[in-house]
């Protein structure tokens, strides 16, 4: 009789582990248990339904700097299966990827369904069994391997288990894994936007700035990049990156803090002051609100004038120094009170999970329970937005598959 592996979770890392293990060892029985009635649901909705498969970064050291938690761990993982391997793997199966200006990679079809169809086809080709609506409630070691207990009161016996169930928002949901002797890094949200309820800036919803710097007062947290004003606060890559790097600190603040925005980080304050002095002379008769010379969106410029107590109809020559100073401060250090967070579309990620010290990054196997493997978001690894979390899913799934096959052959 061949060996059997059950994979708990029908998401990206679980599927990748399943199809690769089944392909590498046709004698291995591979079964996916999915608690919902949908497979690969995060793949389906990610990247606005296009699926941001990976990021066009081909330097391992550089790539690892995109993971607020687990960078050192994924470094070892990436030596086994990296960006170029992901591209080649999908290409060999008829799915070409393309790179966008910001480095994100998508299927040429611009449809996540292409990725889903590819993985389902592989599962069919190599005889992977799939059981839907099969939530796991407990996992126990037996003399022969493992017993998996489900919500439907079924029990499955197998030689190996790969846990690929994704992240859980509450620590209590990890209890069935703690029961096996594993410890959990407290889960907290990552990749979220900042809420500023009832703040006047929300009237500018839809306005974006290509390059802004956002800091969190009282911390060392800061990021720079595109910013989008929404009807609830601020979003965009700069905020998402800040939320990822600051996931634990911001959770400790209960997501209540002050953000400081520099709308023009490329222009130092002394230069901005000098330019405004020139405008007062050269554009003396022009209205301050008629045209901003700084390239800021006009609605934002008008808002900053208003916040600085400046009448847009006032001439540059008549602008009081006090208001000019306030305008300079609002451009370079606009304070925005933040009270709460909003999950960013479908890109939600949980920081936390199985403690990395308890896993072997070469095999993804537990150091505490031989034959038990972990992949994807259930472990304490998370990346910023841009395809990094999917790359970790593919890499960890592949490494686990290879180790499983080697173990079953041994």
C-alpha positions in Angstrom: 0.0 0.0 0.0 1.2 3.5 -0.9 1.3 6.3 1.7 -1.4 8.9 2.2 -1.2 12.6 2.9 -4.1 14.8 3.8 -3.8 18.5 3.1 -6.0 20.7 5.3 -7.0 23.7 3.2 -7.8 24.2 -0.4 -6.0 27.5 -0.9 -2.9 28.5 -2.9 -0.3 26.8 -0.7 -2.4 23.7 0.0 -3.2 23.2 -3.7 0.4 23.8 -4.7 1.6 21.2 -2.2 -1.0 18.7 -3.3 -0.5 18.9 -7.1 3.4 18.8 -6.8 3.4 15.9 -4.3 1.0 13.9 -6.5 3.1 14.7 -9.6 6.4 13.8 -7.9 5.1 10.5 -6.5 2.2 8.9 -8.4 2.0 6.2 -5.7 1.2 8.8 -3.0 -2.5 9.2 -2.2 -3.1 13.0 -1.9 -6.4 14.3 -0.4 -7.4 18.0 0.1 -9.9 18.8 2.8 -11.6 22.2 2.3 -13.9 23.5 5.0 -16.0 25.8 2.7 -17.7 25.1 -0.6 -15.1 27.1 -2.6 -11.6 26.2 -3.6 -8.8 28.8 -4.1 -11.2 31.6 -3.0 -8.4 34.0 -2.2 -6.7 33.3 -5.6 -10.1 34.1 -7.2 -10.5 37.6 -5.7 -6.9 38.7 -5.3 -5.6 41.6 -7.4 -9.1 42.7 -8.2 -9.9 39.3 -9.8 -6.7 39.2 -11.8 -4.5 37.3 -9.2 -1.2 38.9 -8.4 0.8 35.7 -8.7 4.2 36.9 -7.7 6.5 39.9 -7.9 9.2 40.5 -10.5 12.1 40.4 -8.0 14.9 37.9 -8.8 17.2 38.6 -5.9 16.5 36.5 -2.9 18.1 39.0 -0.4 16.1 41.8 -1.9 12.8 39.8 -1.9 13.1 38.8 1.8 13.0 42.5 2.7 9.4 42.6 1.7 8.3 40.4 4.6 7.7 42.2 7.9 7.7 38.9 9.6 9.6 35.8 8.5 12.1 37.3 6.2 15.0 35.1 7.5 12.8 32.0 7.2 11.7 32.6 3.6 15.3 33.3 2.6 16.0 29.5 3.1 12.7 28.6 1.4 13.4 30.7 -1.7 16.6 28.9 -2.4 14.4 25.9 -3.2 11.6 27.6 -5.1 11.7 31.2 -6.1 10.1 33.8 -8.5 11.8 32.4 -11.6 10.6 28.9 -10.6 7.0 30.2 -10.2 7.1 31.8 -13.6 8.5 28.6 -15.2 6.1 26.3 -13.4 3.0 28.1 -14.7 4.6 28.7 -18.2 5.2 24.9 -18.5 1.5 24.5 -18.0 0.4 27.0 -20.5 0.0 30.0 -18.3 2.2 33.0 -19.2 2.7 35.8 -16.7 3.3 39.5 -17.4 5.0 42.2 -15.3 3.4 45.6 -14.6 5.3 48.8 -14.1 5.3 48.4 -10.3 6.7 44.9 -10.5 3.5 43.0 -9.8 3.0 39.9 -12.0 -0.4 38.7 -13.4 -1.5 36.1 -15.8 -1.5 37.5 -19.4 -5.2 36.7 -19.4 -5.8 39.2 -16.6 -8.0 36.6 -15.0 -7.5 34.7 -11.8 -9.6 32.0 -13.2 -6.6 31.1 -15.5 -4.6 30.2 -12.3 -7.5 28.3 -10.7 -8.1 26.3 -13.9 -4.4 25.4 -14.2 -4.3 24.2 -10.6 -7.6 22.2 -10.9 -6.4 20.7 -14.1 -3.1 19.5 -12.4 -5.2 18.1 -9.5 -7.3 16.1 -12.0 -4.3 15.0 -14.0 -2.5 13.5 -10.9 -5.5 12.1 -9.1 -5.7 14.5 -6.2 -8.9 13.9 -4.2 -10.8 16.9 -3.0 -13.4 16.9 -0.2 -15.4 20.1 0.2 -17.3 21.4 3.3 -15.0 19.3 5.4 -13.9 21.5 8.4 -11.2 20.0 10.7 -11.9 20.2 14.4 -9.0 18.1 15.8 -5.8 16.5 14.7 -4.0 13.7 16.7 -0.9 11.6 16.4 -1.5 7.9 16.2 0.9 4.9 16.1 0.4 4.7 12.4 0.5 8.5 11.6 -2.4 10.8 12.2 -6.2 10.9 12.8 -8.1 13.9 11.5 -11.5 14.6 13.1 -14.0 16.8 11.2 -17.0 18.9 12.1 -19.2 16.2 10.4 -17.9 13.7 12.9 -15.8 11.8 10.3 -12.3 10.6 11.1 -9.6 10.2 8.4 -6.4 8.2 9.0 -3.2 9.0 7.1 0.6 8.9 7.2 1.2 12.6 6.8 -0.6 15.9 7.2 0.0 19.3 5.7 -1.8 22.1 7.4 -2.5 24.9 4.8 -5.6 26.4 6.3 -4.6 30.0 6.1 -4.4 32.5 9.0 -6.9 32.8 11.8 -7.9 36.2 13.2 -8.2 34.8 16.8 -5.6 32.9 18.8 -8.3 30.5 20.1 -8.8 29.2 16.6 -5.3 27.8 16.6 -6.2 25.6 19.7 -6.3 22.3 17.7 -2.7 23.0 16.6 -1.6 24.1 20.1 -2.9 20.7 21.3 -0.2 19.0 19.3 2.5 21.0 21.2 2.9 24.0 18.8 3.1 27.6 20.1 1.4 30.5 18.3 2.5 34.0 17.6 -0.5 36.2 18.5 -2.5 36.9 15.3 -3.1 40.5 14.4 -4.4 42.1 11.2 -2.0 43.3 8.5 -2.6 45.1 5.1 -5.4 47.5 6.2 -6.3 51.1 5.5 -6.5 53.9 8.0 -9.9 55.3 9.2 -10.4 58.9 10.0 -14.1 59.1 10.6 -15.8 62.5 10.0 -12.4 64.2 9.2 -12.8 66.8 6.5 -10.1 65.1 4.4 -12.6 62.4 3.5 -14.5 64.9 1.3 -11.5 64.5 -1.1 -12.3 60.8 -1.7 -10.8 59.6 -5.0 -7.9 62.1 -4.9 -4.5 60.3 -5.2 -0.9 61.5 -4.7 1.8 59.5 -6.6 4.4 60.0 -3.9 3.6 60.8 -0.3 5.4 60.0 3.0 3.3 58.8 6.0 4.6 58.5 9.5 3.0 57.4 12.8 3.7 59.8 15.7 5.5 58.3 18.7 6.9 55.4 16.6 9.7 54.9 14.1 7.1 53.7 11.5 7.2 55.5 8.2 6.7 54.6 4.5 6.7 56.4 1.2 4.7 55.7 -1.9 1.3 56.3 -3.7 -1.5 57.5 -1.4 -5.3 57.4 -2.0 -7.8 59.4 -0.1 -11.0 57.4 0.5 -14.4 58.2 2.0 -13.3 56.7 5.3 -9.7 57.9 5.5 -6.4 57.1 3.6 -5.3 54.0 1.6 -3.0 53.1 -1.2 0.4 51.2 -1.2 2.0 53.6 1.3 -0.6 53.0 3.9 -0.8 49.2 3.2 2.9 48.9 3.6 2.8 50.9 6.8 0.1 48.7 8.2 2.1 45.6 7.4 5.3 46.8 9.0 3.4 48.2 11.9 0.9 45.4 12.3 1.9 44.6 16.0 2.6 48.2 17.1 -0.6 49.5 15.6 -2.6 46.7 17.2 -1.1 47.6 20.6 -2.3 51.2 20.0 -5.8 49.7 19.3 -5.5 51.4 15.8 -5.8 54.8 17.4 -2.9 57.1 16.6 -1.9 60.2 14.7 -0.5 59.9 11.1 1.7 62.6 9.7 1.5 63.0 6.0 4.2 64.8 3.8 2.3 65.4 0.5 5.6 66.4 -1.2 8.5 64.4 0.3 10.8 65.2 -2.7 10.8 69.0 -1.8 12.6 69.8 1.5 10.9 72.4 3.7 13.7 75.1 3.1 13.2 74.8 -0.7 9.4 75.0 -0.3 9.8 78.1 1.8 12.2 79.7 -0.8 9.8 78.9 -3.6 6.8 80.5 -1.9 8.9 83.6 -1.2 9.6 83.8 -4.9 6.0 83.4 -5.8 5.1 86.3 -3.5 7.3 88.5 -5.7 6.8 87.0 -9.1 3.1 86.2 -8.9 2.2 89.0 -6.6 -1.1 89.8 -8.3 -2.2 86.2 -8.9 -4.7 84.5 -6.6 -3.2 81.8 -4.4 -6.0 79.3 -5.3 -5.9 79.9 -9.1 -3.1 77.4 -9.8 -0.7 75.5 -7.6 2.8 75.3 -8.9 3.6 72.1 -6.9 1.9 69.5 -9.0 -0.5 68.6 -6.2 -4.1 67.7 -7.2 -6.1 70.9 -7.3 -8.8 69.6 -4.8 -6.0 68.8 -2.4 -4.3 72.2 -2.9 -7.6 73.9 -2.2 -8.1 71.8 0.9 -4.6 72.6 2.3 -5.3 76.3 1.7 -8.6 76.0 3.6 -6.8 74.1 6.5 -4.3 76.9 6.6 -6.9 79.6 6.9 -6.2 81.0 3.5 -8.8 82.4 1.2 -8.2 81.0 -2.3 -9.1 84.5 -3.7 -6.3 86.2 -1.8 -3.3 87.4 -3.9 0.2 86.0 -3.2 1.4 89.5 -2.3 -1.2 89.7 0.5 -0.6 86.3 2.0 0.2 86.8 5.7 3.4 85.0 6.9 1.5 83.2 9.6 -0.8 81.5 7.1 2.1 80.8 4.7 3.9 79.0 7.5 0.8 77.0 8.3 0.5 76.1 4.7 4.1 74.9 4.5 3.5 72.8 7.6 0.3 71.3 6.2 2.1 70.3 3.0 5.1 68.7 4.8 3.6 67.5 8.0 -0.2 67.3 7.9 -1.6 65.6 11.0 -4.4 63.2 10.6 -6.0 61.5 13.6 -6.6 57.8 12.9 -9.3 55.9 14.7 -9.7 52.4 13.4 -8.9 50.3 10.3 -10.6 48.8 7.4 -9.7 45.6 5.7 -8.2 46.4 2.3 -10.5 44.8 -0.3 -9.5 41.2 -0.6 -5.9 41.6 0.3 -6.4 40.8 4.0 -3.6 39.0 5.7 -3.1 37.9 9.3 0.3 38.4 10.9 1.1 35.7 13.4 0.5 31.9 13.4 2.8 28.9 14.0 6.1 30.0 15.6 8.9 29.8 13.0 11.4 28.3 15.5 9.3 25.2 15.5 9.5 24.6 11.8 12.3 23.4 9.4 12.4 25.9 6.5 14.1 23.3 4.3 11.1 20.9 4.5 8.3 22.9 6.2 8.0 20.0 8.6 7.3 20.5 12.3 10.3 20.0 14.6 7.8 18.8 17.3 5.7 16.4 15.3 7.4 14.3 12.6 5.3 13.9 9.5 3.3 17.2 10.2 3.9 20.0 7.6 2.8 23.6 7.5 2.5 25.9 4.5 1.3 29.4 3.7 -0.3 31.9 6.0 -0.9 29.6 9.0 2.7 30.2 9.9 4.1 33.4 11.2 5.2 34.8 7.8 3.5 37.7 6.0 4.5 40.0 3.2 3.5 43.4 2.1 1.1 43.8 -0.8 2.4 43.1 -4.3 2.5 39.3 -4.9 4.8 38.5 -1.9 2.2 36.4 0.0 1.4 34.3 -3.0 5.1 33.7 -3.6 5.5 32.5 -0.1 2.4 30.2 -0.7 4.0 28.6 -3.8 7.5 28.3 -2.2 6.3 26.7 1.0 3.8 24.4 -0.8 6.6 23.2 -3.2 9.1 22.7 -0.4 6.6 20.7 1.7 5.6 18.6 -1.4 9.2 17.7 -2.1 9.9 16.8 1.6 6.7 14.7 1.8 7.7 12.7 -1.2 11.2 12.1 0.1 9.9 11.1 3.4 7.3 8.7 2.0 10.0 7.1 -0.3 12.3 6.7 2.8 
